[in-house]
Amino acid sequence: MTKLGVIRHGPTDWNRQGLVQGSTDIPLGEAGERVVETWRVPENFGPYRWVASPLSRAVRTAEILSGQAPQTDPRIAEMCWGAWEGSTLPALREELGDLMVAWEAKGLDFRGPGGESPRDVQVRMRGFLIEIAERGDPTLAVCHKGVIRALYATAVGWDMADKPPHKLLDDHIQLFDIADDGTPTISDLNIKMSAT
């Protein structure tokens, strides 16, 4: 088993406005940087290798936390929401009504027009997980909520059609064990990154 810890990037202006970011490359920004600067990764993660989504908000978060430029991997970029990026979920629910309810009920197969589904994210992440196992190096990955939820869903068999069995907290590390075949299982959830 190889340890993989995943961390959601710090908050962006779009996060604060409740806008769907998806694959849109919204920077972390000064306010987000100030938040991430209060996070501290526990010392036992010191020997871990760092990797990040190529989206700038994840790269910058990883730089602040690790003190170095991380390797990037497009397979852990955020789920593309297609035409819905830049909208809010409440606005989409109001505009689409019952149609949105039906789409959201699809769980792993929910996708915006021209976008990806969580299942698509699981498929593209599969090779990344296998490589983590083959390397055998414990790894910390700074990525996105959609990626973390897709990984968690794989680990626990959650179909994403209703609420998850556990609440995954932002500004915490979600730790998984990756088997030799790339299969993830939960090691520890919601590991606090203590504030200064």
Secondary structure, 3 states (H helix, E strand, C coil): CEEEEEEECCCCHHHHHCECCCCCCCCCHHHHHHHHCCCCCCHHHCCCEEEECCCHHHHHHHHHHHCCCCEECHHHCCCCCHHHCCCEHHHHHHHHCHHHHHHHCCHHHCCCCCCCCHHHHHHHHHHHHHHHHHHCCCEEEEECHHHHHHHHHHHHCCCCCCCCCCCCCCCEEEEEEECCCCCEEEEEEEEECCCC
